[in-house]
Amino acid sequence: MPGRVLPTFTSAEVESHNSADSCYVTLGSKVYDITSFVEDHPGGGDLVLEYAGKDVTEILRDSVSHEHSESAYEILEDNLVGFIGSESSSKIVNGSLVNGQDGPQPVYASTGLSTEEDLSVDTDYTQDYKKHKFLDLNKPLLMQLWNSGFSKEFYLEQIHRPRHYKGGESAPLFGNFLEPLSKTAWYVVPIVWVPPVIYGTVVGASGLGNVYAAGGYWIFGFFFWSLIEYFMHRFLFHVDKYLPDNRVGITLHFLLHGIHHYLPMDKYRLVMPPTLFIVLALPFWKFAHAVIFYNWYAATLAYCGGVFGYICYDLTHYFLHHRNLPSYYKDLKKYHLQHHFADFDNGFGVTSRFWDRVFGTEINIPPPKVMKTQ
């Protein structure tokens, strides 16, 4: 519910909630009260109680026992009650830990957050609007922004201070029949784009007539995408310095990428809608055939490899925000979420930090600074 204040718990406090009457579990630093779900568990309540008061990270992704689906994680997020902390008297409010024994938690001045866990703390809509006078999350966002008269400087300051909508849902954008069109589930991306990639690859390979050359062009396109990914993220999505200081420029920026930094954990506005991808992809079709002008089939293969790279990018982006991942991707997840909660001016690589290293934009954040909460 809006305005929820989430407490922190000691490990001992979580472990004490180990019965059918009060069953808590943890996933990393998050604490969930799943008491109401014990009897509803498909495998029986005893299986849940076996992990009562414990961390369930490993069992949720254990393929031998049963690798849990997305719905299991959604049930957990609906029952988030707090975070693991050193002092049970501390409170997390809008991403800042206050009233702890050691005083306010250090936060990054540019975002107001201190860790990746802060990205998932529900925002108090009323207090947030009262304090910042930006967008009221109780109401549709787009027309508020269009009619606001915000300066570019104020707008950019605010969208880089992440908020979180209640229960992991999506904030209203249009507030009318257009609302469903603004949301895209992650699985739409492979469903829509994998078949055309397969078809284009088959056509290109058949026309080229050389399987090794066909593979070479396709792989070139796949890896060339990583460079496109970096430049698009840095110079299109983060065109902050060159953004026109008017409502048209600000609104377009918000729709393209600003809303993702404003509400980074919104799972339905995280991958690119197919219609937007078509608009952005058409110039690259022309580009591929202009560069590889000597052979239409080779250009098509390179383009298909690039589109497959995009599919990997969008899925990786979603999983970095919403999944527990193998060790390599855990590091990548930490790196990408630092882009959101600590340093949005660097860290533009999503599937890899390679190009950040090449172009000197790798994230190397200093410790956060203690700031007084109000």
TABELVEN-V217158 format. One record per residue. N is the residue number from 1. RES is the residue in three letters. PHI is phi in radians with two decimals (none if undefined). OMEGA is omega in degrees with one decimal (999 if undefined). D_CENTER is the distance of its C-alpha to the mean C-alpha in Angstrom with 1 decimal. Layout:
# TABELVEN-V217158
n:N res:RES phi:PHI omega:OMEGA d_center:D_CENTER
n:N res:RES phi:PHI omega:OMEGA d_center:D_CENTER
This chain:
# TABELVEN-V217158
n:1 res:MET phi:none omega:-179.2 d_center:21.4
n:2 res:PRO phi:-1.06 omega:176.9 d_center:21.0
n:3 res:GLY phi:1.44 omega:-177.7 d_center:22.4
n:4 res:ARG phi:-1.15 omega:175.6 d_center:21.8
n:5 res:VAL phi:-1.84 omega:-175.5 d_center:22.6
n:6 res:LEU phi:-1.68 omega:178.3 d_center:21.3
n:7 res:PRO phi:-1.42 omega:169.1 d_center:23.8
n:8 res:THR phi:-1.85 omega:-178.4 d_center:23.5
n:9 res:PHE phi:-2.17 omega:168.3 d_center:25.7
n:10 res:THR phi:-1.40 omega:178.4 d_center:27.7
n:11 res:SER phi:-1.04 omega:-179.6 d_center:27.7
n:12 res:ALA phi:-1.12 omega:179.1 d_center:31.2
n:13 res:GLU phi:-1.13 omega:178.6 d_center:30.2
n:14 res:VAL phi:-1.14 omega:-178.4 d_center:27.6
n:15 res:GLU phi:-1.10 omega:-179.8 d_center:30.2
n:16 res:SER phi:-1.28 omega:178.3 d_center:32.7
n:17 res:HIS phi:-1.61 omega:-169.8 d_center:30.8
n:18 res:ASN phi:-2.23 omega:-179.5 d_center:31.9
n:19 res:SER phi:-2.32 omega:178.5 d_center:33.8
n:20 res:ALA phi:-1.15 omega:179.2 d_center:33.6
n:21 res:ASP phi:-1.39 omega:178.3 d_center:34.3
n:22 res:SER phi:-2.72 omega:-173.9 d_center:31.3
n:23 res:CYS phi:-2.07 omega:176.2 d_center:28.7
n:24 res:TYR phi:-1.91 omega:170.1 d_center:25.8
n:25 res:VAL phi:-2.39 omega:177.3 d_center:23.5
n:26 res:THR phi:-2.14 omega:173.0 d_center:20.8
n:27 res:LEU phi:-2.34 omega:-171.0 d_center:17.6
n:28 res:GLY phi:1.20 omega:-178.8 d_center:17.3
n:29 res:SER phi:-1.63 omega:-178.3 d_center:17.8
n:30 res:LYS phi:-1.53 omega:179.6 d_center:17.1
n:31 res:VAL phi:-2.01 omega:-178.1 d_center:20.2
n:32 res:TYR phi:-2.16 omega:173.5 d_center:20.7
n:33 res:ASP phi:-1.73 omega:-176.5 d_center:24.0
n:34 res:ILE phi:-1.91 omega:-179.4 d_center:24.5
n:35 res:THR phi:-0.94 omega:-176.2 d_center:28.3
n:36 res:SER phi:-1.19 omega:-176.1 d_center:28.2
n:37 res:PHE phi:-1.70 omega:-174.2 d_center:26.7
n:38 res:VAL phi:-0.95 omega:-176.9 d_center:29.3
n:39 res:GLU phi:-1.31 omega:-178.3 d_center:31.9
n:40 res:ASP phi:-1.60 omega:-178.1 d_center:29.5
n:41 res:HIS phi:-1.08 omega:-176.5 d_center:28.1
n:42 res:PRO phi:-0.98 omega:-178.8 d_center:29.3
n:43 res:GLY phi:-1.57 omega:-178.9 d_center:30.8
n:44 res:GLY phi:1.77 omega:-177.2 d_center:32.6
n:45 res:GLY phi:-1.14 omega:-178.0 d_center:32.2
n:46 res:ASP phi:-1.08 omega:178.9 d_center:33.8
n:47 res:LEU phi:-1.15 omega:177.7 d_center:31.0
n:48 res:VAL phi:-1.22 omega:-176.5 d_center:28.6
n:49 res:LEU phi:-1.14 omega:176.4 d_center:31.2
n:50 res:GLU phi:-1.06 omega:-178.9 d_center:31.5
n:51 res:TYR phi:-1.95 omega:179.6 d_center:28.2
n:52 res:ALA phi:-1.08 omega:-179.3 d_center:28.8
n:53 res:GLY phi:1.37 omega:-175.7 d_center:28.1
n:54 res:LYS phi:-2.14 omega:176.0 d_center:26.3
n:55 res:ASP phi:-1.46 omega:-175.0 d_center:23.0
n:56 res:VAL phi:-1.95 omega:-176.9 d_center:21.9
n:57 res:THR phi:-0.98 omega:-174.3 d_center:19.3
n:58 res:GLU phi:-1.22 omega:-176.2 d_center:21.9
n:59 res:ILE phi:-1.19 omega:179.9 d_center:23.5
n:60 res:LEU phi:-1.17 omega:-177.9 d_center:20.5
n:61 res:ARG phi:-1.92 omega:179.7 d_center:19.9
n:62 res:ASP phi:-1.36 omega:-176.7 d_center:23.7
n:63 res:SER phi:-1.21 omega:179.0 d_center:24.7
n:64 res:VAL phi:-1.23 omega:178.7 d_center:28.4
n:65 res:SER phi:-1.28 omega:177.6 d_center:28.2
n:66 res:HIS phi:3.12 omega:178.8 d_center:25.6
n:67 res:GLU phi:-1.33 omega:-171.6 d_center:22.0
n:68 res:HIS phi:-1.29 omega:-177.2 d_center:20.3
n:69 res:SER phi:-1.46 omega:178.0 d_center:18.4
n:70 res:GLU phi:-1.04 omega:-177.5 d_center:15.1
n:71 res:SER phi:-1.10 omega:178.1 d_center:17.4
n:72 res:ALA phi:-1.12 omega:178.3 d_center:18.4
n:73 res:TYR phi:-1.20 omega:178.4 d_center:15.0
n:74 res:GLU phi:-1.16 omega:176.9 d_center:14.8
n:75 res:ILE phi:-1.08 omega:178.0 d_center:18.3
n:76 res:LEU phi:-1.06 omega:-177.6 d_center:17.5
n:77 res:GLU phi:-1.06 omega:177.9 d_center:14.7
n:78 res:ASP phi:-1.22 omega:-176.8 d_center:17.5
n:79 res:ASN phi:-2.06 omega:176.8 d_center:19.8
n:80 res:LEU phi:-1.15 omega:-178.7 d_center:18.1
n:81 res:VAL phi:-2.11 omega:179.3 d_center:21.0
n:82 res:GLY phi:2.94 omega:-175.5 d_center:20.3
n:83 res:PHE phi:-2.41 omega:173.6 d_center:19.6
n:84 res:ILE phi:-1.26 omega:179.0 d_center:22.0
n:85 res:GLY phi:-2.59 omega:-176.5 d_center:23.9
n:86 res:SER phi:-1.44 omega:-177.6 d_center:27.2
n:87 res:GLU phi:-2.26 omega:-178.8 d_center:28.8
n:88 res:SER phi:-1.21 omega:180.0 d_center:28.9
n:89 res:SER phi:-1.47 omega:-179.2 d_center:30.0
n:90 res:SER phi:-1.38 omega:177.5 d_center:26.8
n:91 res:LYS phi:-2.30 omega:174.3 d_center:24.4
n:92 res:ILE phi:-1.86 omega:-178.7 d_center:20.8
n:93 res:VAL phi:-2.20 omega:179.7 d_center:20.6
n:94 res:ASN phi:0.92 omega:173.9 d_center:17.7
n:95 res:GLY phi:1.58 omega:179.6 d_center:16.3
n:96 res:SER phi:-2.14 omega:178.9 d_center:19.7
n:97 res:LEU phi:-1.52 omega:-177.6 d_center:22.1
n:98 res:VAL phi:-2.27 omega:175.8 d_center:25.6
n:99 res:ASN phi:1.15 omega:176.3 d_center:29.0
n:100 res:GLY phi:-1.42 omega:-177.8 d_center:28.8
n:101 res:GLN phi:-1.09 omega:-176.8 d_center:31.9
n:102 res:ASP phi:-1.67 omega:179.2 d_center:30.8
n:103 res:GLY phi:1.50 omega:-176.8 d_center:29.7
n:104 res:PRO phi:-1.06 omega:178.0 d_center:26.4
n:105 res:GLN phi:-1.35 omega:176.9 d_center:23.6
n:106 res:PRO phi:-1.04 omega:178.3 d_center:22.9
n:107 res:VAL phi:-2.35 omega:175.5 d_center:20.0
n:108 res:TYR phi:-1.47 omega:-173.3 d_center:18.9
n:109 res:ALA phi:-1.05 omega:-175.3 d_center:20.9
n:110 res:SER phi:-1.29 omega:-176.3 d_center:18.5
n:111 res:THR phi:-2.10 omega:-176.4 d_center:15.6
n:112 res:GLY phi:1.37 omega:-179.3 d_center:17.6
n:113 res:LEU phi:-2.05 omega:-178.5 d_center:15.5
n:114 res:SER phi:-2.19 omega:-179.2 d_center:16.7
n:115 res:THR phi:-2.49 omega:178.8 d_center:14.3
n:116 res:GLU phi:-1.16 omega:178.3 d_center:10.8
n:117 res:GLU phi:-1.10 omega:-179.6 d_center:12.3
n:118 res:ASP phi:-1.09 omega:-178.7 d_center:13.0
n:119 res:LEU phi:-1.14 omega:-175.9 d_center:9.4
n:120 res:SER phi:-1.84 omega:178.9 d_center:10.4
n:121 res:VAL phi:-1.49 omega:-177.3 d_center:13.9
n:122 res:ASP phi:-1.01 omega:177.4 d_center:15.2
n:123 res:THR phi:-1.48 omega:170.5 d_center:16.5
n:124 res:ASP phi:-1.39 omega:-172.2 d_center:20.2
n:125 res:TYR phi:-0.99 omega:-175.0 d_center:20.3
n:126 res:THR phi:-1.13 omega:-179.0 d_center:24.0
n:127 res:GLN phi:-1.19 omega:179.0 d_center:24.1
n:128 res:ASP phi:-1.10 omega:-179.7 d_center:21.1
n:129 res:TYR phi:-1.19 omega:179.9 d_center:22.9
n:130 res:LYS phi:-1.12 omega:-176.8 d_center:26.2
n:131 res:LYS phi:-1.37 omega:-170.6 d_center:25.2
n:132 res:HIS phi:-1.76 omega:-179.1 d_center:23.2
n:133 res:LYS phi:0.95 omega:179.0 d_center:24.7
n:134 res:PHE phi:-1.82 omega:179.6 d_center:21.7
n:135 res:LEU phi:-1.92 omega:177.6 d_center:20.2
n:136 res:ASP phi:-1.54 omega:-176.7 d_center:21.3
n:137 res:LEU phi:-1.23 omega:174.2 d_center:18.5
n:138 res:ASN phi:-1.34 omega:-173.0 d_center:21.4
n:139 res:LYS phi:-2.17 omega:176.4 d_center:22.2
n:140 res:PRO phi:-0.95 omega:-169.4 d_center:20.8
n:141 res:LEU phi:-1.45 omega:-167.5 d_center:19.0
n:142 res:LEU phi:-1.10 omega:-178.6 d_center:20.2
n:143 res:MET phi:-1.21 omega:173.4 d_center:23.9
n:144 res:GLN phi:-1.02 omega:-178.3 d_center:23.5
n:145 res:LEU phi:-1.16 omega:-178.0 d_center:22.0
n:146 res:TRP phi:-1.07 omega:-176.3 d_center:24.6
n:147 res:ASN phi:-1.65 omega:-168.8 d_center:27.5
n:148 res:SER phi:-1.33 omega:-172.5 d_center:26.4
n:149 res:GLY phi:1.34 omega:179.1 d_center:28.1
n:150 res:PHE phi:-1.09 omega:171.3 d_center:25.5
n:151 res:SER phi:-1.34 omega:178.1 d_center:26.2
n:152 res:LYS phi:-1.03 omega:-177.7 d_center:23.8
n:153 res:GLU phi:-1.06 omega:-179.5 d_center:23.9
n:154 res:PHE phi:-1.19 omega:179.2 d_center:23.1
n:155 res:TYR phi:-1.02 omega:-178.0 d_center:20.3
n:156 res:LEU phi:-1.14 omega:177.0 d_center:18.5
n:157 res:GLU phi:-1.08 omega:-175.0 d_center:19.2
n:158 res:GLN phi:-1.33 omega:-177.5 d_center:17.7
n:159 res:ILE phi:-1.21 omega:177.8 d_center:14.4
n:160 res:HIS phi:-1.62 omega:170.2 d_center:13.6
n:161 res:ARG phi:-1.93 omega:-168.8 d_center:14.4
n:162 res:PRO phi:-1.03 omega:171.8 d_center:11.2
n:163 res:ARG phi:-2.04 omega:177.9 d_center:12.2
n:164 res:HIS phi:-2.36 omega:-179.6 d_center:11.3
n:165 res:TYR phi:-1.38 omega:-172.8 d_center:13.1
n:166 res:LYS phi:-0.94 omega:172.4 d_center:15.5
n:167 res:GLY phi:1.07 omega:-179.3 d_center:15.1
n:168 res:GLY phi:1.29 omega:178.6 d_center:11.5
n:169 res:GLU phi:-1.42 omega:179.1 d_center:13.1
n:170 res:SER phi:-1.75 omega:176.1 d_center:12.6
n:171 res:ALA phi:-1.17 omega:177.9 d_center:14.6
n:172 res:PRO phi:-1.16 omega:179.5 d_center:17.6
n:173 res:LEU phi:-1.80 omega:179.2 d_center:17.4
n:174 res:PHE phi:-1.70 omega:-178.3 d_center:20.9
n:175 res:GLY phi:1.32 omega:179.7 d_center:22.5
n:176 res:ASN phi:-2.57 omega:-175.5 d_center:24.7
n:177 res:PHE phi:-1.11 omega:178.9 d_center:25.0
n:178 res:LEU phi:-1.39 omega:-175.0 d_center:22.5
n:179 res:GLU phi:-0.93 omega:-179.2 d_center:19.6
n:180 res:PRO phi:-1.07 omega:-178.9 d_center:19.0
n:181 res:LEU phi:-1.23 omega:-178.5 d_center:18.9
n:182 res:SER phi:-1.58 omega:-176.7 d_center:15.8
n:183 res:LYS phi:-2.03 omega:179.6 d_center:13.8
n:184 res:THR phi:-2.40 omega:174.7 d_center:13.0
n:185 res:ALA phi:-1.26 omega:-174.0 d_center:12.4
n:186 res:TRP phi:-1.02 omega:-175.2 d_center:11.1
n:187 res:TYR phi:-1.25 omega:176.8 d_center:14.7
n:188 res:VAL phi:-1.13 omega:-176.4 d_center:16.1
n:189 res:VAL phi:-1.04 omega:179.1 d_center:15.3
n:190 res:PRO phi:-1.19 omega:-179.7 d_center:17.6
n:191 res:ILE phi:-1.09 omega:-176.6 d_center:20.1
n:192 res:VAL phi:-1.37 omega:-166.9 d_center:20.6
n:193 res:TRP phi:-1.80 omega:179.2 d_center:20.6
n:194 res:VAL phi:-1.13 omega:178.8 d_center:22.0
n:195 res:PRO phi:-1.01 omega:176.5 d_center:25.4
n:196 res:PRO phi:-1.07 omega:178.3 d_center:26.0
n:197 res:VAL phi:-1.12 omega:178.4 d_center:25.1
n:198 res:ILE phi:-1.09 omega:-179.1 d_center:27.6
n:199 res:TYR phi:-1.08 omega:-179.4 d_center:30.2
n:200 res:GLY phi:-1.10 omega:178.5 d_center:29.9
n:201 res:THR phi:-1.15 omega:179.2 d_center:30.1
n:202 res:VAL phi:-1.13 omega:179.5 d_center:33.2
n:203 res:VAL phi:-1.10 omega:-178.9 d_center:34.9
n:204 res:GLY phi:-1.11 omega:-179.5 d_center:34.3
n:205 res:ALA phi:-1.15 omega:179.2 d_center:35.6
n:206 res:SER phi:-1.14 omega:-179.0 d_center:38.6
n:207 res:GLY phi:-1.25 omega:-178.5 d_center:39.5
n:208 res:LEU phi:-1.33 omega:174.4 d_center:39.2
n:209 res:GLY phi:1.32 omega:179.0 d_center:41.3
n:210 res:ASN phi:-2.37 omega:-172.3 d_center:40.3
n:211 res:VAL phi:-1.11 omega:-179.0 d_center:37.6
n:212 res:TYR phi:-1.25 omega:177.0 d_center:37.1
n:213 res:ALA phi:-1.14 omega:179.0 d_center:36.8
n:214 res:ALA phi:-1.06 omega:178.2 d_center:34.4
n:215 res:GLY phi:-1.09 omega:179.5 d_center:32.2
n:216 res:GLY phi:-1.11 omega:178.2 d_center:32.4
n:217 res:TYR phi:-1.15 omega:-179.1 d_center:31.3
n:218 res:TRP phi:-1.13 omega:-179.9 d_center:28.4
n:219 res:ILE phi:-1.14 omega:176.4 d_center:27.2
n:220 res:PHE phi:-1.03 omega:179.0 d_center:27.7
n:221 res:GLY phi:-1.09 omega:179.9 d_center:25.4
n:222 res:PHE phi:-1.06 omega:-178.8 d_center:22.7
n:223 res:PHE phi:-1.33 omega:176.9 d_center:22.8
n:224 res:PHE phi:-1.13 omega:177.2 d_center:23.4
n:225 res:TRP phi:-1.00 omega:-177.3 d_center:20.0
n:226 res:SER phi:-1.03 omega:176.7 d_center:18.4
n:227 res:LEU phi:-1.27 omega:176.1 d_center:20.4
n:228 res:ILE phi:-1.07 omega:178.3 d_center:19.5
n:229 res:GLU phi:-0.95 omega:-178.9 d_center:15.7
n:230 res:TYR phi:-1.10 omega:-176.4 d_center:16.5
n:231 res:PHE phi:-1.20 omega:177.3 d_center:18.9
n:232 res:MET phi:-1.12 omega:-178.8 d_center:16.9
n:233 res:HIS phi:-1.14 omega:-176.2 d_center:13.9
n:234 res:ARG phi:-1.38 omega:-169.7 d_center:16.6
n:235 res:PHE phi:-1.87 omega:174.7 d_center:19.3
n:236 res:LEU phi:-1.95 omega:-179.5 d_center:17.9
n:237 res:PHE phi:-1.19 omega:-180.0 d_center:14.5
n:238 res:HIS phi:-1.95 omega:179.2 d_center:15.7
n:239 res:VAL phi:-1.48 omega:-169.3 d_center:19.3
n:240 res:ASP phi:-0.90 omega:-174.6 d_center:19.6
n:241 res:LYS phi:-1.15 omega:-175.7 d_center:23.1
n:242 res:TYR phi:-1.84 omega:-179.6 d_center:24.5
n:243 res:LEU phi:-1.19 omega:176.7 d_center:23.0
n:244 res:PRO phi:-1.04 omega:-178.9 d_center:26.0
n:245 res:ASP phi:-1.52 omega:175.6 d_center:26.8
n:246 res:ASN phi:-2.61 omega:-171.5 d_center:27.3
n:247 res:ARG phi:-1.23 omega:177.4 d_center:25.6
n:248 res:VAL phi:-1.15 omega:179.7 d_center:25.2
n:249 res:GLY phi:-1.09 omega:-178.7 d_center:23.3
n:250 res:ILE phi:-1.13 omega:-179.3 d_center:21.2
n:251 res:THR phi:-1.16 omega:177.9 d_center:20.4
n:252 res:LEU phi:-1.11 omega:177.5 d_center:19.6
n:253 res:HIS phi:-1.07 omega:-179.6 d_center:17.3
n:254 res:PHE phi:-1.10 omega:-178.8 d_center:15.5
n:255 res:LEU phi:-1.21 omega:-176.6 d_center:15.2
n:256 res:LEU phi:-1.30 omega:-175.0 d_center:14.3
n:257 res:HIS phi:-2.65 omega:-177.0 d_center:11.5
n:258 res:GLY phi:-1.05 omega:-178.8 d_center:12.5
n:259 res:ILE phi:-1.11 omega:179.1 d_center:11.0
n:260 res:HIS phi:-1.23 omega:177.1 d_center:7.4
n:261 res:HIS phi:-1.35 omega:177.5 d_center:8.6
n:262 res:TYR phi:-1.24 omega:179.7 d_center:10.7
n:263 res:LEU phi:-2.28 omega:-169.8 d_center:8.5
n:264 res:PRO phi:-1.17 omega:-177.8 d_center:4.9
n:265 res:MET phi:-1.74 omega:175.6 d_center:4.9
n:266 res:ASP phi:-1.31 omega:-172.1 d_center:6.8
n:267 res:LYS phi:-1.30 omega:-179.6 d_center:6.8
n:268 res:TYR phi:-1.70 omega:174.7 d_center:9.7
n:269 res:ARG phi:-2.19 omega:-176.0 d_center:8.7
n:270 res:LEU phi:-1.97 omega:175.3 d_center:5.9
n:271 res:VAL phi:-1.65 omega:-173.4 d_center:8.7
n:272 res:MET phi:-1.40 omega:175.6 d_center:11.9
n:273 res:PRO phi:-1.04 omega:-177.7 d_center:14.7
n:274 res:PRO phi:-0.94 omega:-178.8 d_center:17.8
n:275 res:THR phi:-1.12 omega:179.0 d_center:20.0
n:276 res:LEU phi:-1.18 omega:179.5 d_center:18.0
n:277 res:PHE phi:-1.10 omega:178.3 d_center:17.8
n:278 res:ILE phi:-1.03 omega:-180.0 d_center:21.6
n:279 res:VAL phi:-1.07 omega:-178.0 d_center:22.2
n:280 res:LEU phi:-1.34 omega:-174.4 d_center:20.4
n:281 res:ALA phi:-1.45 omega:-177.3 d_center:21.8
n:282 res:LEU phi:-1.01 omega:177.9 d_center:25.5
n:283 res:PRO phi:-1.06 omega:-179.7 d_center:26.2
n:284 res:PHE phi:-1.31 omega:172.1 d_center:25.2
n:285 res:TRP phi:-1.10 omega:177.8 d_center:27.6
n:286 res:LYS phi:-1.12 omega:-178.7 d_center:30.3
n:287 res:PHE phi:-1.10 omega:-178.8 d_center:29.3
n:288 res:ALA phi:-1.06 omega:-178.0 d_center:29.6
n:289 res:HIS phi:-1.38 omega:173.9 d_center:33.0
n:290 res:ALA phi:-1.36 omega:-179.5 d_center:34.2
n:291 res:VAL phi:-1.28 omega:179.4 d_center:33.6
n:292 res:ILE phi:-1.75 omega:-172.3 d_center:34.8
n:293 res:PHE phi:-1.25 omega:-172.8 d_center:37.5
n:294 res:TYR phi:-1.39 omega:-178.2 d_center:40.1
n:295 res:ASN phi:-2.66 omega:-178.5 d_center:38.6
n:296 res:TRP phi:-1.05 omega:-177.5 d_center:36.7
n:297 res:TYR phi:-1.19 omega:178.0 d_center:35.8
n:298 res:ALA phi:-1.12 omega:178.3 d_center:34.5
n:299 res:ALA phi:-1.10 omega:178.9 d_center:32.3
n:300 res:THR phi:-1.15 omega:177.3 d_center:30.9
n:301 res:LEU phi:-1.09 omega:178.1 d_center:30.1
n:302 res:ALA phi:-1.07 omega:179.8 d_center:28.3
n:303 res:TYR phi:-1.13 omega:179.6 d_center:26.3
n:304 res:CYS phi:-1.11 omega:175.2 d_center:25.5
n:305 res:GLY phi:-1.07 omega:177.9 d_center:24.3
n:306 res:GLY phi:-1.15 omega:178.8 d_center:22.0
n:307 res:VAL phi:-1.14 omega:175.3 d_center:20.5
n:308 res:PHE phi:-1.12 omega:174.3 d_center:20.0
n:309 res:GLY phi:-1.05 omega:176.8 d_center:18.2
n:310 res:TYR phi:-1.09 omega:179.1 d_center:15.9
n:311 res:ILE phi:-1.02 omega:177.8 d_center:15.4
n:312 res:CYS phi:-1.07 omega:179.0 d_center:14.6
n:313 res:TYR phi:-1.08 omega:-176.1 d_center:12.1
n:314 res:ASP phi:-1.14 omega:178.7 d_center:10.1
n:315 res:LEU phi:-1.19 omega:176.5 d_center:10.5
n:316 res:THR phi:-1.04 omega:-179.9 d_center:9.7
n:317 res:HIS phi:-1.02 omega:179.2 d_center:6.4
n:318 res:TYR phi:-1.10 omega:-176.4 d_center:5.7
n:319 res:PHE phi:-1.17 omega:177.0 d_center:7.8
n:320 res:LEU phi:-1.09 omega:179.3 d_center:6.5
n:321 res:HIS phi:-1.51 omega:-165.8 d_center:3.9
n:322 res:HIS phi:-2.31 omega:-178.4 d_center:6.8
n:323 res:ARG phi:-2.40 omega:166.6 d_center:10.0
n:324 res:ASN phi:-1.45 omega:-167.4 d_center:12.8
n:325 res:LEU phi:-2.26 omega:174.3 d_center:13.9
n:326 res:PRO phi:-1.03 omega:-168.9 d_center:17.2
n:327 res:SER phi:-0.95 omega:-179.2 d_center:18.3
n:328 res:TYR phi:-1.03 omega:-176.8 d_center:17.5
n:329 res:TYR phi:-1.30 omega:173.7 d_center:13.8
n:330 res:LYS phi:-1.10 omega:176.8 d_center:13.8
n:331 res:ASP phi:-1.13 omega:179.4 d_center:14.9
n:332 res:LEU phi:-1.17 omega:177.5 d_center:12.4
n:333 res:LYS phi:-1.09 omega:178.2 d_center:9.5
n:334 res:LYS phi:-1.02 omega:-179.0 d_center:11.5
n:335 res:TYR phi:-1.11 omega:-178.1 d_center:12.1
n:336 res:HIS phi:-1.18 omega:-179.2 d_center:8.7
n:337 res:LEU phi:-1.20 omega:172.3 d_center:7.8
n:338 res:GLN phi:-1.09 omega:176.0 d_center:11.3
n:339 res:HIS phi:-1.03 omega:-178.4 d_center:10.5
n:340 res:HIS phi:-1.51 omega:-172.2 d_center:8.7
n:341 res:PHE phi:-1.73 omega:-174.8 d_center:11.3
n:342 res:ALA phi:-2.31 omega:-170.2 d_center:14.3
n:343 res:ASP phi:-2.57 omega:-178.4 d_center:14.9
n:344 res:PHE phi:-1.37 omega:177.9 d_center:13.3
n:345 res:ASP phi:-1.52 omega:178.0 d_center:16.6
n:346 res:ASN phi:-2.44 omega:177.1 d_center:16.1
n:347 res:GLY phi:1.30 omega:-175.5 d_center:13.9
n:348 res:PHE phi:-1.56 omega:175.6 d_center:13.4
n:349 res:GLY phi:-1.34 omega:179.1 d_center:13.5
n:350 res:VAL phi:-1.87 omega:179.1 d_center:10.6
n:351 res:THR phi:-1.39 omega:179.6 d_center:12.9
n:352 res:SER phi:-2.83 omega:175.1 d_center:15.4
n:353 res:ARG phi:-1.70 omega:-175.5 d_center:16.6
n:354 res:PHE phi:-0.97 omega:-176.0 d_center:20.0
n:355 res:TRP phi:-1.24 omega:172.9 d_center:20.1
n:356 res:ASP phi:-1.10 omega:177.9 d_center:19.0
n:357 res:ARG phi:-1.18 omega:-178.9 d_center:22.0
n:358 res:VAL phi:-1.12 omega:-173.4 d_center:24.2
n:359 res:PHE phi:-1.74 omega:173.5 d_center:23.5
n:360 res:GLY phi:1.27 omega:179.0 d_center:23.3
n:361 res:THR phi:-2.06 omega:178.4 d_center:19.8
n:362 res:GLU phi:-1.22 omega:-179.0 d_center:18.7
n:363 res:ILE phi:-1.26 omega:174.3 d_center:17.2
n:364 res:ASN phi:-2.48 omega:-167.5 d_center:20.1
n:365 res:ILE phi:-1.48 omega:172.8 d_center:19.5
n:366 res:PRO phi:-1.36 omega:176.7 d_center:22.5
n:367 res:PRO phi:-1.07 omega:176.7 d_center:22.7
n:368 res:PRO phi:-1.18 omega:-179.2 d_center:21.6
n:369 res:LYS phi:-1.86 omega:177.6 d_center:24.5
n:370 res:VAL phi:-1.23 omega:178.1 d_center:26.0
n:371 res:MET phi:-2.23 omega:179.5 d_center:25.8
n:372 res:LYS phi:-1.24 omega:174.4 d_center:27.7
n:373 res:THR phi:-1.53 omega:-177.8 d_center:26.0
n:374 res:GLN phi:-2.12 omega:999 d_center:27.6
